[in-house]
């Protein structure tokens, strides 16, 4: 929206011939015609009715009342960003609930009066592992200890174990060395030896609830609003955490983790969506990066909390009870005006927008209020609803080029999500101090976000994403050549890999949104993210392999990352390109791909066809002609064909100008979620 149009919108109109801004319907024309003719013109009424039925797009209004004013800053810094912290706390505190003591052995109640070293000496056989002898963790001597003790008392000789004695599995539990790991569910529920897979099943339970929760809270988010959805999600999270703290068995604990898992992605995304819906397009990239940064700060804070709180029950409470204070946000967190407009709750939306304008030191245009009134009248008079053909995930695979792009996007999403979360889970297992390793694995994400934010607008999306995935995978694979005692070197390579996959994961979301046509963007991103989310169920089993070989999970995740990086080179670059709107245009986009493009690091500036959605910085010729008041030639914005000009009424010009301004949005770093046809954001399952 240009400066002249903003000045016109905010100024007082002196006559009926004043040029109307894009937001203003031709209300005064109708009033003057009624005064002169004493009646209503059917054509004008019909045009106003059509205008009132158009979906509201706040991207037109936000530049007038403030795209990122004081209101949005207060909302972002005091509400939305802190509201993302519970996700990291409750997603990763489970890693420290399942700490396994380095030393444990079978319990023998008959030897309770002996010291710990004597109990191991007398009752536990020695086993050899990698040329080193140590006490067995899962077996004991199968002898009659009462007879042995009686014999010892009678002879007066010390009890001496015999390696020829038979052995048996631990029948009466285990004893643990609690010097380092003082408390965990492994100790309380004896989850070792034959039961050591159970903590991994707990992670699977946590990740299984994610897709279900996003679907359920997504429905709640669209039907009852963002506020109700967030606080319902937060309440569910707290209930699940309280059940976790009160668990008396592993299965009760695992059930509570499913409840917590229902909320993990949604409790992060809902405040993120509220922030995105209240800022202008030029600031959505900033909001996205800041949200990721606050999420990472939350994980770094968790490392400090877990270091101070070593009891797993107290850890559960300390990482959940403080979030009860978030219910005070009920008093200040606004509902999304985009959602209110979509649902026809126009008066409530108007109150929020007026407050936003007032706090930002702006004034809400009178034309917007008039348009709301027209919308109310249109809603009351509407008797039939338009039915549109629904497009599903199978429509993405009907044509060869679109099918290939969908498969490659999904594969890259799977690789990014799986490796990122796998490395996050595996961080405490590396290094000499698990708390420091976990803190560093979170810290390295922050510079990667900033660097990624800069390079993706200069080098494009494809090459940075693929190069980061390949280098991340190589850093993981190289650990296989290190010696067993190279702990520090392994940790350094791990941190490099984690930083690069974090940056790559930040790119895949806007890259996928630009590759999918506008017509199927929501369906495409939802499909890819849900299939990619299956990796969250598989990854705990991969990290479980680290019990036998510390570097094996790193090698597996490295191979997945490298594979995803190389296959991503086949995708077309989107920077400096006009993006497709329909499935037909999506099939054409990237169809002329050649092998030489794999070696082109800096994307070329070109536009496939004029019918594509223009997401560049420069306005199109059609928009310039509209702003200058020149009749539009036949083309993408004209109804006829050929080169002759088509006359437009002022109302039609205003409508087309609005549609053009919607298309002329920034491409660079505009990382927002998919929207409904009314402009409201939707939930997507991405971790």
LUMDORO-928369 format. One record per residue (C-alpha): residue in three letters; x, y, z. Coordinates in steps of 0.05 Angstrom, whole numbers, plus 5000, padded with zeros to 4 digits. Layout:
! residues N
ALAXYZ...
This chain:
! residues 687
UNK500050005000UNK503250664978UNK504051305019UNK498851664977UNK493651134991UNK495151145066UNK494551905068UNK487951865031UNK485451335079UNK487251735141UNK485252415115UNK478452735109UNK475052665041UNK472953345015UNK468453114958UNK465452504926UNK470552524870UNK476352374917UNK480251744897UNK478351174943UNK483750744976UNK483749984967UNK480349865034UNK474550335021UNK468250094985UNK464350584944UNK459450764998UNK458851514983UNK457051394911UNK450951014932UNK448951554982UNK449552114931UNK445651704879UNK440151584929UNK439852324944UNK439452524871UNK435151974842UNK431051814904UNK432351074895UNK437550524894UNK441350284834UNK441049524830UNK447949464799UNK451349854855UNK447749454908UNK449748814875UNK457049034872UNK456949244945UNK453948574964UNK459548214927UNK464648664961UNK461748525029UNK461947775017UNK469447795001UNK473947515057UNK477348035100UNK484848075093UNK488148435151UNK494548495110UNK491149085077UNK489249415142UNK495549285184UNK499849795148UNK494750325168UNK494050145242UNK501149885251UNK504549255224UNK509049185285UNK507249745332UNK507149785408UNK501149325413UNK504448765374UNK511048855411UNK507848795479UNK503848195457UNK509947855428UNK514947975484UNK510347905544UNK505447365521UNK506846985458UNK514246845466UNK513946635540UNK507946195521UNK512545765478UNK517045555535UNK512644995563UNK513644605498UNK521144535508UNK520644405582UNK515543845578UNK518343535514UNK525443425540UNK524843365615UNK523242635601UNK530442515580UNK532742645651UNK526942255684UNK529741625650UNK537041695672UNK540341025679UNK545640945734UNK552340715707UNK552840175760UNK547439695783UNK547138965804UNK542238425827UNK539238495895UNK540437925945UNK536238046008UNK540037526048UNK546337946043UNK543038586068UNK547738636128UNK553938656083UNK556839276051UNK555339425978UNK562339205956UNK561738555995UNK554838415965UNK557538485895UNK563738075911UNK559937495941UNK553637465898UNK555237755829UNK559337375777UNK564737725736UNK563737805661UNK568538035608UNK566738605561UNK571738885510UNK577338545548UNK575338855614UNK572438455672UNK566638765711UNK560838535754UNK554838285716UNK548738745716UNK543438235699UNK545437585734UNK547437315802UNK549636665832UNK543936155840UNK545635865908UNK542235765974UNK544836356012UNK542236116079UNK546335476072UNK552435866050UNK551836356108UNK550735796159UNK556935446133UNK560836086139UNK558636196211UNK560435476231UNK567335456201UNK569136166218UNK572336256150UNK570436846105UNK565336726051UNK568736615984UNK565036605917UNK566336045868UNK566136175793UNK563435475782UNK557035645818UNK550835675773UNK547936355755UNK540836615745UNK537437265725UNK535837785777UNK529437535812UNK528638035868UNK530338695836UNK536739105831UNK541139545873UNK543640205843UNK549540655853UNK546041325864UNK552341755869UNK550942095802UNK543841905784UNK540041995849UNK532941875824UNK529541655760UNK523841205736UNK529240695719UNK530940635792UNK523840655818UNK520840175768UNK527139735756UNK527539875681UNK534139535667UNK536538885634UNK530538565601UNK526539195614UNK531539715588UNK527239835526UNK521740125569UNK524540845574UNK524940835498UNK517640635495UNK516141235539UNK519141695485UNK515041335432UNK508841455474UNK510542195479UNK511542265404UNK505441845386UNK500842345419UNK503442925377UNK499742805311UNK493342645348UNK493843265391UNK495243725333UNK489143465297UNK484643535359UNK487144215381UNK487144425308UNK479744305305UNK478844665371UNK483245225346UNK478845335284UNK472145245318UNK472745565386UNK478546045375UNK485846115393UNK484946315466UNK480545735485UNK484945255445UNK491345485479UNK488845465550UNK485544785538UNK492144545511UNK495844835571UNK490844515619UNK491743835585UNK499343915590UNK499044065665UNK494243485678UNK498843005642UNK504843275681UNK501243185748UNK499542475730UNK506842365711UNK509042605780UNK503942155814UNK505441525774UNK506540895814UNK508040435756UNK511340485688UNK504840395649UNK501540955688UNK507541385673UNK507441205599UNK499941375595UNK501342055626UNK506742175573UNK501642055518UNK497342595549UNK503243075551UNK505042885480UNK498143095456UNK500043815472UNK507443865454UNK507044145383UNK500444515394UNK502444895457UNK508145185416UNK504345335353UNK498145675379UNK501646295410UNK506146295348UNK499946335304UNK496946895346UNK503247295337UNK503547165263UNK496247365253UNK497348045287UNK503648275251UNK504548485179UNK507748035126UNK514448405130UNK515248205204UNK513147485202UNK520247245190UNK522547625251UNK516847325293UNK518646625268UNK526046695285UNK524446995353UNK519546435369UNK524745915352UNK529846285394UNK525346325455UNK523845585447UNK531345455448UNK532245905509UNK527045475544UNK531044845530UNK537345185556UNK533645375619UNK531444645626UNK538844435627UNK539844875688UNK533544615723UNK535443885711UNK542344025739UNK539444305804UNK533543825812UNK535843095811UNK529342775836UNK524942595777UNK518342725813UNK520643415835UNK523443545765UNK516543395735UNK513243885783UNK518544435775UNK517844405700UNK510244445700UNK507244775762UNK510145475746UNK506045475682UNK499745525724UNK501346265724UNK500146275649UNK492646245662UNK493246975683UNK494047095608UNK486546985604UNK486047705627UNK490448005573UNK491347515514UNK486847755457UNK483147305409UNK485747325338UNK481847845298UNK483047425236UNK479346845267UNK473747305292UNK472847585222UNK472946895193UNK467446675241UNK463247295230UNK464347575300UNK465348265272UNK463848695333UNK469048325375UNK474148375319UNK472749125313UNK474049235388UNK480848885384UNK482849255321UNK480749925351UNK484849775413UNK490749575370UNK490350225331UNK489650635394UNK495750315428UNK499750395364UNK497851135360UNK493851025297UNK486551105276UNK482150555248UNK479350785180UNK471950935176UNK471750545111UNK473449905148UNK467550015196UNK462950115137UNK465449485105UNK463949105170UNK456849365168UNK456149135096UNK458748455117UNK453648405173UNK447948565125UNK450748065075UNK451147515128UNK443947635149UNK441247625078UNK445247035055UNK440846415046UNK445445955008UNK452645775017UNK457545674961UNK460344984954UNK467444904930UNK470844264907UNK475443994960UNK482643814943UNK485943244980UNK492942964987UNK491942484929UNK491243074882UNK498543234895UNK500542574862UNK496342584799UNK501542904754UNK508842684748UNK512543324766UNK507943504824UNK508442784849UNK516042804847UNK516343464884UNK511443214937UNK515642584949UNK522142984953UNK519143515000UNK516442975045UNK523042595045UNK526843225064UNK521843395118UNK522542685146UNK530142735145UNK530343425177UNK525243275231UNK528042585248UNK535342795252UNK533843435290UNK529843095343UNK534442495345UNK540542935358UNK536543315411UNK534942655446UNK542042405440UNK545443025468UNK545642805542UNK549042145521UNK555242495495UNK560842835533UNK562842745604UNK557243175633UNK550243045606UNK547543705632UNK553044105598UNK552343705534UNK544843835532UNK545844575545UNK551044635489UNK546644245441UNK541244775451UNK545945365451UNK548745215382UNK541745295351UNK541446045363UNK547146265317UNK544745765265UNK537846105263UNK541046795252UNK545746555198UNK540246165164UNK535746785165UNK541047175128UNK543546675076UNK536746405053UNK534947085023UNK541547134986UNK543146424965UNK536046174961UNK532845594997UNK535144964961UNK542745004964UNK543245255037UNK538344715060UNK541744145021UNK548844365038UNK547144425112UNK543943735112UNK549843415077UNK555043745123UNK550843565183UNK550642835161UNK558042815147UNK559643095216UNK555642525246UNK558641985202UNK565842205215UNK565142025289UNK565741295269UNK573241375256UNK574541665325UNK577041245381UNK572741055441UNK576341545487UNK575542135439UNK569642405479UNK571043145468UNK572043065393UNK565542675387UNK561843225424UNK564743775379UNK562643405316UNK555743285346UNK554844025362UNK556844215291UNK551843725263UNK546343965310UNK547344705291UNK547044555217UNK540944105219UNK537444635261UNK538645155207UNK536444665153UNK530044505191UNK528445245194UNK529045295118UNK524744685100UNK518345005124UNK518245635080UNK521445245023UNK515844735024UNK510645295029UNK513545624967UNK514044974927UNK506844764938UNK501745174897UNK497345654934UNK491245224918UNK494144624956UNK499144955003UNK495544765067UNK494244055044UNK501343965019UNK504844225082UNK500143835126UNK501443185088UNK508943265087UNK509343465160UNK504942885183UNK508942365144UNK515342695167UNK512742645238UNK512941885233UNK520441955244UNK519042195314UNK516241505330UNK522141145299UNK527841575326UNK527541335399UNK529140635375UNK535140905337UNK537841265398UNK536640615438UNK542140295396UNK547040755430UNK546940315492UNK551339815456UNK555040275408UNK555341015424UNK556641245353UNK551840785316UNK545741255323UNK550041835298UNK552141445237UNK544941245221UNK542341965230UNK548242215189UNK546441755131UNK539141985133UNK541342715132UNK546142625074UNK540942235034UNK535742785045UNK540843325027UNK542643014960UNK535442864940UNK533543584957UNK538043834901UNK532843574852UNK527744084877UNK527144744839UNK529445394870UNK523945874892UNK527846514907UNK526747054853UNK521446624820UNK514046744813UNK510546194850UNK504845754825UNK497745854848UNK494045254819UNK495744514811UNK496544624736UNK501745174748UNK504944744801UNK506044194749UNK509544694704UNK513845004759UNK520544654757UNK518744224698UNK524644504659UNK529544284713UNK536344054687UNK542243704721UNK546344334714UNK542044674766UNK545044224820UNK551544604812UNK548445304811UNK549345574881UNK546646274870UNK539546244841UNK538246604776UNK532947144772UNK527346944726UNK519846894725UNK516446304690UNK509846614668UNK505747224684UNK500046804712UNK504346584771UNK503546904838UNK508347484842UNK512047454908UNK517847894889UNK519548574917UNK517748954854UNK510449064837UNK507948804771UNK506149244712UNK498849114723UNK499149374794UNK502949994772UNK497650134719UNK492250064772UNK495750544819UNK496551044763UNK489350984743UNK490950704674UNK486050194645UNK488549494650UNK490449124587UNK487848434576UNK492147944614UNK492147604682UNK487748144712UNK483048234654UNK476947824638UNK477747834562UNK483347614517UNK487447974466UNK491348624470UNK485649124473UNK484149494537UNK478049364579UNK474149914614UNK473049824688UNK468350154736UNK471450494797UNK468749934842UNK471849394799UNK478449774798UNK478449814873UNK477049064879UNK482548884829UNK487349354864UNK486248984929UNK487348314896UNK493748574865UNK496348834931UNK495048154962UNK499547834910UNK504948344917UNK507548094984UNK514747985003UNK517647314989UNK524047395027UNK523747045094UNK516147065098UNK515746425139UNK508446355159UNK503845765165UNK498545565115UNK492145965116UNK484845845105UNK481346215048UNK479446755098UNK486646885117UNK486846525185UNK492846105202UNK492445355211UNK496144875256UNK501444435224UNK505143855257UNK512344085257UNK516544015319
